[in-house]
Amino acid sequence: MKTQKEKMLAGELYIPFDTDLTAMRSACRAVFREYNAKPSPELLEKLFNKKLKNVHVEPPFYCDYGLNITLGENVYMNFNCIILDCAEVKIGDNTLLAPNVQIYTAAHPLDVQTRNSGKEFAKPVTIGKNCWIGGGAVILPGVTIGDNCTIGAGSVVTKDIPPSTLAVGNPCKVIKYLNI
């Protein structure tokens, strides 16, 4: 029988208030609270449980687990970024996140009865290399943004964005292919 964490990471319905998942979120919150009060590279590495190369995250920063986030080299996150990492979140090398960017992997069932049971599911998010995600952009569960993309400020990314494009709006749509 799978644990709730295994179900969560597999994209299956899971119970988010499971004792183990709640403890993991609490441990994560303790680290990001400390980081937000006094930032240090060591606390970031503790939060993500990985060695990082030239990663800078402006506080405040918030996430659910931290352990499900993979950051490439030279990643910059500006103030007030939020990553709900109930599934894997990958952010490629040389990617910039402007203030108030929100990345969500957690989702709720559309069926009311299932949703009212308290179960949810999660889908991974991938952001490629050399991307710029504009201020206040929201990236929804299951989205992949290709390499070399720019996502306009305030966009709501509901579907995959192909590489080397400029995409904007709500819902976010490609408006230009970039010559890269």
C-alpha positions in Angstrom: 0.0 0.0 0.0 1.4 3.4 -1.0 2.0 6.2 1.6 0.2 9.5 1.1 3.6 11.0 0.1 4.0 8.3 -2.6 0.5 9.0 -3.9 1.2 12.7 -3.9 4.4 12.4 -5.9 2.7 9.9 -8.3 0.0 12.4 -9.2 -2.7 10.3 -7.5 -5.4 11.5 -5.1 -3.9 11.8 -1.6 -4.8 13.2 1.8 -2.7 16.4 2.3 -3.3 16.4 6.1 -1.7 13.1 6.6 0.6 13.1 9.7 3.8 12.6 7.7 3.0 15.2 5.1 1.9 17.7 7.8 5.2 17.1 9.6 7.2 17.6 6.4 5.4 20.9 5.7 6.0 22.1 9.3 9.7 21.3 9.0 9.9 23.2 5.7 8.1 26.2 7.2 10.6 26.3 10.1 13.5 26.6 7.6 11.9 29.1 5.3 10.9 31.3 8.3 14.5 31.3 9.4 15.7 32.0 5.8 13.2 34.8 5.4 14.4 36.4 8.7 18.1 36.0 7.9 19.0 34.7 4.4 22.0 32.5 3.9 23.1 30.0 1.2 23.3 27.3 3.8 19.6 27.7 4.8 18.6 27.6 1.1 20.5 24.3 0.7 18.9 23.0 3.8 15.4 24.0 2.5 15.9 22.3 -0.9 18.1 19.5 0.5 20.6 20.0 -2.3 23.8 21.7 -3.1 23.1 24.9 -5.1 25.2 26.7 -7.7 24.8 30.5 -7.8 21.1 30.5 -6.7 19.7 33.6 -5.2 16.3 33.8 -3.6 15.1 37.1 -2.2 13.0 36.8 0.9 10.2 36.3 1.6 10.0 33.0 -0.1 7.4 30.3 0.6 7.0 26.6 -0.4 5.3 23.5 0.8 8.1 21.0 1.1 11.2 22.4 -0.6 12.5 18.8 -1.3 10.5 18.6 -4.5 12.1 21.7 -6.1 15.1 21.3 -8.4 17.0 24.5 -9.3 19.6 24.8 -12.1 22.6 27.1 -11.9 22.3 30.9 -11.9 18.6 30.9 -10.9 17.2 34.1 -9.4 13.9 34.5 -7.6 12.8 38.0 -6.6 10.7 38.9 -3.6 7.6 37.0 -2.5 7.8 33.9 -4.8 5.6 31.0 -3.8 6.1 27.4 -5.0 3.5 24.8 -3.9 5.8 21.8 -4.6 3.4 18.8 -3.9 4.9 17.4 -7.2 8.3 18.0 -8.7 9.2 21.5 -9.8 12.2 21.9 -12.1 13.6 25.3 -12.9 16.4 25.4 -15.5 19.8 27.2 -15.6 19.8 31.0 -16.0 16.1 31.4 -15.2 14.7 34.6 -13.6 11.5 34.8 -11.6 10.2 38.3 -11.0 8.5 39.4 -7.8 5.3 37.6 -6.8 5.6 34.6 -9.2 3.5 31.7 -8.1 4.1 28.1 -9.1 1.3 25.6 -8.2 1.5 21.8 -8.5 -1.4 21.2 -6.2 -4.9 20.8 -7.6 -8.3 19.8 -6.4 -10.8 17.4 -8.1 -13.6 19.0 -10.1 -16.0 16.4 -8.8 -17.6 18.0 -5.7 -18.0 14.8 -3.7 -14.3 13.8 -4.2 -13.1 17.4 -3.5 -15.2 17.5 -0.3 -13.5 14.3 0.8 -10.4 16.4 1.4 -8.3 14.6 -1.2 -6.2 16.5 -3.8 -3.7 15.6 -6.4 -0.5 17.2 -7.9 1.1 17.6 -11.3 4.7 18.5 -11.9 5.8 21.9 -13.3 8.9 22.4 -15.5 10.5 25.7 -16.5 13.3 25.4 -19.0 16.7 27.1 -19.2 17.2 30.8 -19.9 13.6 31.8 -19.1 12.2 35.0 -17.6 8.9 34.8 -15.7 7.4 38.2 -15.3 6.1 39.7 -12.1 2.9 38.2 -10.7 2.8 35.4 -13.2 0.9 32.2 -12.0 2.0 28.8 -13.4 -0.6 26.1 -12.9 -0.2 22.4 -12.3 1.2 20.2 -15.1 2.6 23.0 -17.2 6.0 22.9 -19.0 7.6 26.1 -20.2 10.3 25.5 -22.8 13.8 26.8 -22.9 14.4 30.5 -23.8 10.9 31.7 -23.0 9.6 35.0 -21.6 6.3 34.9 -19.8 4.7 38.4 -19.4 3.9 39.9 -16.1 0.5 38.9 -14.7 0.1 36.0 -17.0 -1.7 32.8 -16.0 0.0 29.9 -17.6 -2.6 27.1 -18.0 -1.0 25.1 -20.8 2.5 24.2 -22.1 4.5 27.0 -23.7 6.9 26.0 -26.5 10.6 26.9 -26.5 11.9 30.3 -27.6 8.6 32.2 -27.4 7.1 35.3 -25.8 3.8 34.4 -24.1 1.4 36.7 -22.2 -2.1 37.0 -20.9 -4.9 35.2 -19.0 -4.9 32.5 -20.2 -1.3 32.8 -21.3 -0.8 32.5 -25.1 2.2 32.7 -27.4 2.4 36.1 -29.2 5.8 35.9 -30.7 8.5 33.3 -31.6 11.9 34.5 -30.6 15.0 34.2 -32.9 17.5 32.5 -30.6 
